[in-house]
C-alpha cells in the first residue's frame, strides 16, 4: 500500500485500546515489520503506564518523540538514576517534539488520559537487545513499580519543567 492515512478516529480507537490493556498503553506500528530499518509508530500511553527507564546503546539508536495528543513529560537521567532534565511535550508546545541522542537514559510519562506520541528510531527492532534497562529502576510489573512511578510523578510536581 503506497499511502496509509491515520485519522482522529484511528487515534481515538488506539487510546481506547490502551485504556483496556494491563500495561495501559498500545502502539500502532506504521512499519511493515520489526526488521524495517526505520521503526515508526504511534504510542497511546495512559497516566498509569510505567515505561521503565532505559537507553539504546547496542547498537546506538537515537529516538524522536512527537506529541500528538495529551501531555507527556520526558525524563532524562544520569548513570546513578538522578533526573537531570525534564521536558514537557504537548501538541500545542512550547515543545512539540524531541530528538534524543543514542545512549541517554530516559522514560516518558503520560500526564493526561488519552495521550499519544509518535516515535521513530532506527530498526531493526530486536526485543532481547533493543533496550538497556536502568539497573536502578524497578522492572515492569514488579512490586516496586507503583512506588517508583509515584516518586517520578512527585519529581514532576515539585519542580517546573
C-alpha positions as CSV (number, residue, x, y, z in Angstrom):
1,X,0.0,0.0,0.0
2,X,1.7,3.3,-1.1
3,X,-0.3,5.5,1.3
4,X,-1.7,4.9,4.8
5,X,-4.0,7.5,6.3
6,X,-4.2,7.9,10.1
7,X,-7.4,9.7,11.2
8,X,-8.5,11.2,14.5
9,X,-10.9,8.2,14.8
10,X,-7.9,5.8,14.5
11,X,-6.1,7.7,17.3
12,X,-9.2,7.7,19.5
13,X,-9.6,3.9,19.0
14,X,-5.9,3.5,19.8
15,X,-6.4,5.4,23.1
16,X,-9.5,3.3,24.0
17,X,-7.5,0.1,23.4
18,X,-4.6,1.4,25.6
19,X,-7.1,2.0,28.4
20,X,-8.1,-1.6,28.4
21,X,-4.6,-3.1,28.4
22,X,-2.9,-4.2,31.6
23,X,0.2,-2.1,30.7
24,X,-2.1,0.9,30.0
25,X,-0.5,1.5,26.6
26,X,-0.9,0.4,23.0
27,X,1.1,1.1,19.8
28,X,0.2,1.4,16.2
29,X,3.1,0.4,14.0
30,X,3.5,2.0,10.6
31,X,6.5,0.0,9.6
32,X,5.8,-3.3,7.8
33,X,7.7,-5.5,10.2
34,X,10.3,-5.4,13.0
35,X,13.2,-5.8,10.5
36,X,12.3,-2.4,8.9
37,X,15.3,-0.1,9.1
38,X,13.1,2.7,10.3
39,X,10.7,2.0,13.1
40,X,7.7,4.4,13.1
41,X,4.8,4.1,15.5
42,X,2.1,5.9,17.4
43,X,2.1,5.1,21.1
44,X,-1.0,5.7,23.2
45,X,0.0,5.9,26.8
46,X,-2.2,6.3,29.9
47,X,-1.0,8.1,33.1
48,X,-0.9,4.8,35.0
49,X,1.6,3.2,32.5
50,X,5.1,2.6,33.6
51,X,7.8,2.7,31.0
52,X,11.0,1.5,32.7
53,X,13.9,4.0,32.2
54,X,16.2,2.7,29.5
55,X,18.6,3.7,26.8
56,X,19.6,2.4,23.4
57,X,23.3,1.5,23.1
58,X,23.7,-1.8,21.3
59,X,23.5,-0.7,18.6
60,X,23.3,3.0,19.4
61,X,19.9,4.3,18.4
62,X,18.5,7.9,18.6
63,X,14.8,8.4,19.1
64,X,12.4,11.1,18.1
65,X,9.2,11.7,20.1
66,X,6.4,14.0,18.7
67,X,3.4,14.8,21.0
68,X,0.2,14.1,19.1
69,X,-2.5,14.2,21.8
70,X,-2.4,15.0,25.5
71,X,0.6,15.8,27.6
72,X,3.9,14.0,28.4
73,X,7.0,14.5,30.4
74,X,10.2,13.1,29.0
75,X,12.6,12.5,31.9
76,X,16.4,12.1,31.3
77,X,18.6,10.5,34.0
78,X,22.3,10.3,34.8
79,X,24.0,6.9,35.3
80,X,23.0,6.9,39.0
81,X,19.3,7.4,38.2
82,X,19.0,11.1,39.2
83,X,16.7,13.1,37.0
84,X,18.9,15.5,35.0
85,X,16.3,17.0,32.7
86,X,12.6,17.2,32.3
87,X,10.9,18.1,29.0
88,X,7.2,18.8,28.8
89,X,5.8,17.7,25.5
90,X,2.4,18.8,24.2
91,X,0.9,19.3,20.7
92,X,0.4,23.0,21.5
93,X,4.1,23.4,22.6
94,X,6.2,25.2,23.5
95,X,8.0,21.9,22.9
96,X,6.2,19.6,20.5
97,X,9.0,17.1,19.7
98,X,12.4,16.0,20.9
99,X,15.3,14.3,19.1
100,X,17.0,12.2,21.7
101,X,20.6,11.1,21.2
102,X,21.5,7.4,21.5
103,X,22.7,6.2,24.9
104,X,20.7,8.6,27.1
105,X,18.8,7.1,30.0
106,X,15.1,8.2,29.6
107,X,11.5,7.5,30.3
108,X,8.3,9.1,29.1
109,X,5.3,9.6,31.4
110,X,1.8,10.5,30.2
111,X,0.3,13.3,32.3
112,X,-3.2,13.2,30.8
113,X,-5.6,10.4,29.8
114,X,-5.7,9.8,26.0
115,X,-2.2,10.9,25.4
116,X,-0.4,9.8,22.2
117,X,3.1,10.4,20.9
118,X,4.6,9.4,17.6
119,X,8.0,7.8,17.8
120,X,10.7,7.0,15.3
121,X,14.0,5.2,15.8
122,X,16.4,3.1,13.6
123,X,15.5,-0.6,13.2
124,X,15.5,-3.4,13.2
125,X,13.6,-4.0,16.5
126,X,15.1,-7.0,18.3
127,X,13.2,-7.5,21.6
128,X,16.1,-9.0,23.5
129,X,18.6,-6.3,22.7
130,X,16.5,-3.2,21.9
131,X,16.9,-1.6,25.3
132,X,19.4,-1.4,28.2
133,X,17.1,-1.2,31.2
134,X,18.3,1.0,34.0
135,X,19.5,-1.2,36.9
136,X,18.4,1.5,39.4
137,X,14.7,1.3,38.2
138,X,12.4,-1.5,39.1
139,X,11.4,-4.0,36.4
140,X,8.0,-3.5,34.9
141,X,5.3,-5.5,36.8
142,X,7.4,-5.7,40.0
143,X,6.1,-4.7,43.4
144,X,8.2,-1.6,43.4
145,X,6.9,0.0,40.2
146,X,3.9,1.8,41.7
147,X,6.1,3.5,44.3
148,X,8.8,4.4,41.8
149,X,6.3,5.8,39.3
150,X,4.8,7.8,42.2
151,X,8.2,9.2,43.1
152,X,8.8,10.2,39.5
153,X,5.4,11.9,39.4
154,X,6.3,13.7,42.7
155,X,9.6,14.9,41.0
156,X,7.4,16.3,38.1
157,X,5.1,18.1,40.6
158,X,7.7,19.7,42.8
159,X,9.8,21.4,40.1
160,X,8.8,23.2,37.0
161,X,9.9,21.8,33.6
